[in-house]
Amino acid sequence: MDNELFIVIRHMTSDSRMISINTAMPQYKINQLKDKLFLKANEQDRDTCEWWLRLYKADFTKDDISRLTKAIEQI
């Protein structure tokens, strides 16, 4: 199941734009993060995939935003 979520996210085309709109983070930073987490990587754990989808669906928590901010700072 984890691999299926990873593949779905890998093939999404509007997720970076939607996450940018939902979180007010720059789209180019979201694109860089997606590239690192889903396009260069060969797999990702379920927690990371579910976190990305929460950001995409605007169903995120304060902790999700903190995690996003920290991940962007590490790019």
N, C-alpha and C positions, 0 to 999 in steps of 0.2 A: 504493500500500500504506500509506503514512504516513497518508493521509487516512482509510483504513478503520479503522486502529487508533484514531485520534482519535475517529471517530464511535462506535466500540464503547465506548470509555471514557466518552464524553459521555453515553451512554445507560445506563451501569451505575448501579445503585441502591444496592448494598451495599458498594461499594469503599471509601468513606470509613470506614465502620465497621470493615471488615476491616483496612485499613491502620492504623487506630488501635489495634486489638487486636494486630496484628503488631509494631508499633513502639513501643507504649506512649506515643504522642503523643495529645494531646487530640483527640477527634473533631471538635469545632467548628473547630479549626485546620486539620485535614485538609479539612473541608468548604470552608473559606475558600480554601484553596489550590486545590482542584479547581475551584471557581467561577472563580478567576482564570485557571487554566491551560487549562481545558477548556470552561467554559460561557460565559464572556465572550469568549474568543478564538475566532477563526474557523478556526484550524488550529494544529497543534503539530508539531514535528519528531519523527522516528521515535525518536530517543534519549530524549526526554522521555516519549513514550508507553511505550516499553519499560521505562523506569525506573519509571513508575507501576505497570505490570503486575507487575514484580518485587516492589514493595512490597506489592501486593495478594496475590500468591501466597506471600509470606513467603520469597522466594528472593533476598533482597537482600544487598548487601555493606556493609561499614563505610562505604565511599565513598557508597553510596546513602543511608545514614542521615545522613551529614554533609551531603549535598546537600539532603535533606528538612529538616533543622534549619535550614540557611541559607535555604531557600525560605520556610519558615514565619516566620523572623525578618524577612523582607522584605515580608510582607503588610501 
